Amino acid sequence: MTVFSLPISNTLYSYLLVAGLTACLAVLITTPIVRNFALQFDQVDLPSSRKLHGKPMVRLGGIAICFGVAAALLMVVSLRGTSVFADPSGPSVLVMIMGGLGFFAIGLADDLFNLAPLPRLLAQLTVSTLVWQAGLKIEEIPLPGLGAIDLGWLSLPLTLLWLTGVVNAMNWIDGLDGLAAGVGAIAAGASALICLQSNHIASALVMVCLLGSLLGFLVFNFNPAQIFMGDGGSYL
């Protein structure tokens, strides 16, 4: 089977489809529960002169998004699809998942307790450093006509700058209904295709799970939004 000139077996395609649908369905079910729970305990983002919404808005949607990704990955494992997705990128995928959960935890803590900017940034840099030490890092940059340039000691600062920069960039655009979730869904879909093209199948699985979760969340986040993803969701 071929999708956008990418060779995909029927079995692999089935697993990816099941993973995406599972993530989407899990978010569709979980988001109203999270919203009702947050309203019950007054966990809302209040209107102000710096914000566009005119009424208190739940900002814990990241919990549902994270749950959707986790549920989809567990579904694949329960179907014993791990052998289908075995590839050399496996260890890095585990690091990527753990790093994502680390960033999610920081964002969720900020949603619940309004962390000060400096501790929040230090926590982000800590997670980024741990990810780099575990092997998920930017080691070289390909330049036209020059080939791949080895970064050497610059690998650490550039990796930290990239990870914390992207995380905060996603958080900053989470101000309009559907914007961050829409951009995230497009990025996840594009990343999934790139991963498949480069034969990083396990990474593609994670991206498909994220894509399904974000599409499910957009049902509640389109204008007029019923819930925001919050820092937990945008960091993830």
Helices and strands as residue ranges (DSSP letters): E 2-3, E 6-7, H 10-40, E 44-45, E 57-58, H 61-78, H 90-113, H 117-133, E 140-143, E 147-150, G 152-154, H 155-172, H 179-197, H 201-221, H 230-235
